Amino acid sequence: MVIVFIPTLFNGLFSANVSFGGTSIIIIIVGVTLETLEQIESHMQVRKHEGFLTGNRR
């Protein structure tokens, strides 16, 4: 709920003209989170396969 009010706070406190809404911020945060999780999963799979190919198990 705080995220939704961020543009309103910027408009009021800093007299900034913010042209995006709270929904846009939520979409950006969700997108970045999903991308980060995909990268973490990718790194974990690479490490697993490296250990399998070299014979070392971690």
N, C-alpha and C positions, 0 to 999 in steps of 0.2 A: 504494500500500500504506500510505503514511503517513496518508492520508485515513481509512482504515478504523480506525486506532487513535486518532484524535482524541477520540472519546467516552470511550474508556478512559483516556486521559491526563487529560481534564477530571475524570473521576470520581476518579482517584487523586491527582492533584496538588492540585486545588482543592476537593476534597470536594464537588463539584457533582453534582447528580442530573440527568444528561443523559438525556433520554427518547427520543433518536433514535439510530439506528445509523449505521455507516459507509456502508452502502448508500444511506441517505437523503441523506447529504451528497453522494455521487457523483451521484445523480439530480438534485439541486439544481444542482450545478456544470454538468452536461451541459445542463440546461434553460436556464440563464442563458447559457451559451456559444452555444447554438443561437439563442436570441433576439437576442443581440448580433450574431451574424453576419447574421441576417435584416435587422436594422436597418441595418447597414453596407451591405448589398446594396441596400436600398431607397434609401438616400441616394445611392449611386453611380448608380442608375438615374434618379433625379430630376435629378441634375446633367447626366447624358448627355442627357436630354430637354430640359432648359432650354437647353443649347447648341444643340440641333437646332432648337428653335423660334425662337430669337433670331438664328440664323445664325452665332453665334460657336462656334468649335470649340476645345475645350480639349485 
